[in-house]
Amino acid sequence: MKYLLSALLLPGLSMAAILPDSIGAYQRAATSQPTLDNRPLWNEYGLKSWESATYQSGKARFVATAYQLGDTTGALAAFDWQRPQDAKPSTVSKLAAETADSLLLVHGNYLFSFSGYKPSVPELDAVAAALLNVDNTVLPALPGYLPSEGLVANSQRYVLGPAGLQKFAPAIPPSVAAFHLGAEAQLAVFHNQNGDLPVAIFDYPTPQMAIQKVTEFQKLPGAVAKRSGPLVAVVLSPPDPDFAERLLSQVRYQADVTRDEYVLTRRDNIGNLVINAFVLCGILLAFCLVSGLALGGLRAYLRFIRHGEEPDAMITLHLQ
């Protein structure tokens, strides 16, 4: 019965272990699990656990919320989605945004939101040190292909599947995007004097897949699509076709090729091999010499303490 109760309570205990008992001078006063506003989208990001806690120090208090995602890509997508429109980049992390009284940041595959207080870097380091199963894989390079001209701040959205595409770019059918092929997409809004222009960049595993998909994107009503390597950039019904062409021309795939050079070691030198062989022979000869002297000395000592021949000595018959 004890084991059964432990097995039933273990999931609940593990769900409430993301946030620490204290953050700086603030102590945790209450813990809850907030309601998710779009569960299919969170599932697409690989949400594993989440919790919210109220921290208090005297009369001052703030609320901290933590989400554990499947990987760093899911955390990036959730960060783009949850970031306030008026947020500004923060210096505490590469993926961090802040307002006057709030802070949103990513650590590995975790997303943290602080409302009413912005913890300092040492306080955030203490929170990160207590995390379990942190994924530190490299973030996707796809956001770096977005043009900078006219980019609307905090309009970026990272799409991992049909749920995100339906929410952020419903005009593009999931069948055309073909997420089952391993595609991911980066969305953003660009602005000029003629209006806003949504742009979507899809990343496919191979350029051959992108060649096949770009023709399907071009068949969408009012779509302008361009391929560059495994990337397909799409603009739907642009209010300014010239501005759309300028943006698409800035999407250029650049492959980073890393050459793995074999570095020679001492094992690759034949001279070291011969020297090591002689060293091994010397060690074996020294071992034989030491063991022979030890055995001879032991027998001489036994003969000395017994004052005569050893029991197993050879018997000699003096026959005439």
Secondary structure, 3 states (H helix, E strand, C coil): CHHHHHHHHHHHHHHCCCCCCEECCEEEEEEECCCCCCHHHHHHCCCCEEEEEEEEECCEEEEEEEEECCCHHHHHHHHHHHCCCCCEECCCCCCEEECCCEEEEEECCEEEEEECCCCCHHHHHHHHHCCCCCCCCCCCCHHHHCCCCCECCCCCEEECCHHHHHHHCCCCCHHHHCHHHCCEEEEEEEEECCEEEEEEEEECCCHHHHHHHHHHHHCCCCEEEEEECCEEEEEECCCCHHHHHHHHHCCCCCCCCCCCCCCCCHHHCHHHHHHHHHHHHHHHHHHHHHHHHHHHHHHHHHHHHHCCCCCCCCCCCCCC
